[in-house]
Amino acid sequence: MHRSLPKSSAPVVANFENNHIVIGGGVAIFHLATARVVIVYHPGDDCWFLPKGRRDIHESTEQGAEREGYEEPHPHVVINPELSTYTTEPLWTQMIPQTQTSQYLLFWYIAETVPPHVEEELNGREAQMRNEQGGPYQYPPKYPWDLKLRDRMAMEPGGYEPVRHTGMAADEDEVTYQSHLLPVEEAMTKLGSRTQVDVVRRGWEAIQRRRRMES
């Protein structure tokens, strides 16, 4: 049984100085070959959520969302806006009060896991950078826009399980996070936020729609 869908809010005008706003990205990460999506469990709060967090100073919002998916913890992922809206806009945008004087602006995207050969290449580059410069995260390349979903899935051997990265937590709280790759329907029943449920729902519907278009 699904909850009622979230509704868009009325347009607002608001102004924030840079030290009174936090901009972040969240992401629904799909493993296409097994029809699963990544969700995270927080044992302390007994809640489930999609990977999300603030972007770093040098990042775009999309890059920050991809990195957060990697850090919470799961494989490298790549955002593909053509799956959702055929634009670069996120599926949902949320404005959430962070404190009495600061605002959190959160953009939601959908993404895919990368194939094993890309994962191995990125892991190798990160290992080399750790030895030389401290190991910055390596952003994965985008899929070509005309690469069909079945061709993306064919890049994985049968039974391939996306790599789970550990040791990437930013603080003691994140150390307790438990990342799970669950069937889409099961994940939607566990998520506590209606908006996050709708990110998964719309993302998976877009993937199915593209599959039909390609067939």
Salt bridges, closest charged atoms under 4 A:
ASP45 OD2 - HIS42 NE2 3.72
ASP56 OD2 - ARG67 NE 3.45
GLU59 OE2 - ARG67 NE 2.61
GLU62 OE1 - LYS142 NZ 3.75
GLU66 OE2 - LYS142 NZ 2.99
GLU68 OE2 - ARG67 NH1 3.23
GLU71 OE1 - ARG67 NH1 3.01
GLU82 OE2 - ARG152 NH2 3.09
GLU82 OE2 - ARG210 NH1 3.56
GLU112 OE2 - ARG152 NH1 2.28
GLU119 OE2 - HIS76 ND1 2.64
GLU119 OE2 - HIS165 NE2 2.65
GLU121 OE2 - ARG125 NH1 3.39
GLU126 OE2 - HIS76 NE2 2.75
GLU156 OE1 - HIS31 NE2 2.84
GLU161 OE1 - ARG36 NH2 2.96
ASP173 OD1 - HIS42 NE2 3.00
GLU185 OE1 - HIS2 NE2 3.29
ASP198 OD1 - ARG201 NH2 2.59
GLU205 OE1 - ARG201 NH1 3.13
GLU214 OE2 - ARG210 NE 2.71
